[in-house]
Amino acid sequence: MNGILNILKPTGMTSHDVVSRIRRIANMKKVGHTGTLDPNAAGVLPICLGKATKIAELILNKEKTYIAELTLGIQTDTYDSFGQIVEKKDSDYISKEEIYKVFKKFEGEITQTPPIYSAIKVNGKRLYELARNGQTDVEIKSRKVLVKDIKIKNIDNQKVLFEATVSKGTYIRSLCKDIGDELGVGAYMSFLLRTKSGNFDIENAYTLEEIEQASKDFKLQEYIIGIDYPLVDYKEIALKKSAFKAFSNGNTIYQKGLIINQQYQDEELVKVYIDDEFCAIGKIKIQDNNILLKSHKLFI
C-alpha cells in the first residue's frame, strides 16, 4: 500500500505511538508521520505509507492550524497543563481589550523559544530527555516563526480560546507563554487541537478505531489518499510512454518526450504523470527556451 492516511490523533498518544499502531493495522514496516504532535494534544496527523514516506518532509513543511486555549495567571515548566506550576499571579484585572491588543502583537513573523520539554535535539539529545534528567539549564536557540493568522474565539474568565495558523516549527505552548508574559501575568496552554496540516483537514480525518475496522473489513485502501494529494501548489506535467523508462533511470527528458500544457519556471518542481497516474516529482530545466525534465523523487 502506498499513500496517506489522515489520522485524528487522540490525546495520550505520541506521534510514534500512532505510527506503531498503523504499522500493526496495515501489516507493513514502511510507515511514517509528518510532524510531531504533542502527546497531550489531539488532531490531524497525516501518516505516510510505503512510497508516500518520501513525501513526508513536504507535508511537514506546510502550515498548520490549531484551536487552542490559554489560561492566564499560571505558569508551568512545560508551558501546558501537564507540567508543574512554577508561578501564580493575579490576572483578574486584565481586561478583554488588553488581551485583544496583546494577541495582535503576535501576528506575523515573531521570535520564539521552544519549550525545554520538546522533541528538539541539542547535542544529539531530545530536550525533554535532558529536562527529565534535571538538565534544565540547556541553552535553547530562539527561532523566527510565522503566525499567519491568530483570532480570539472566546474569553471566559481567565481562559482565552483562539485559533492560529502558523508556520512549521511554531510551538503553540510557547505562544501561550509569551502572550502571558506580555500581559505580565503568565499563562499556560490548557487545550490544543490541530485542525489542519497543509491541506489535510480534521473534517475528513479518521480515528484509529475506524482505520482498524476498515482493515478488518478489507476496506483499508478506501481510506488511503493518493501520494500527490498534498502537492496542491505544484503544476502538472505528463510523460509520453516512450520517455518513461529513461526518466525512471534518471535521464533528462527533452521536450519531445513530454506533454506540455502549462508555463513553467527554471528549477520549478512539478507533479509528473504517466497515463494519468502520478509517478514522480520532477524538476524543470529551461534550456534555449525548451523545457526539459529531470526526476527529483520517484514513486514507482
MOVENDA-V947784 format. One line per field, one symbol per residue. phi: phi as a letter, one per 30 degrees, with the letter a starting at -180 (. if undefined). A space follows every 50 residues. Layout:
phi=???
This chain:
phi=.blbccccdddicdddededddedddhbddbacbkdceedcckdbdccch ddddcedddedddbbbcbbccdjbcbdcibdccddcabbdbddddddddd ddeddccjdbcbcddddbddcbhicdedddddcicccddcddbdbccdab bdcabbhccbcbcbcbdeidcdeddddddddddibiabdcaabdcbbicd cddcccdddddddddddhbeedcdcdddedcddcdcbccdedcddddddj ddcdedccccbbcbcdiddbdcbbhicdbacccdbcbhicccbbdcbcbb
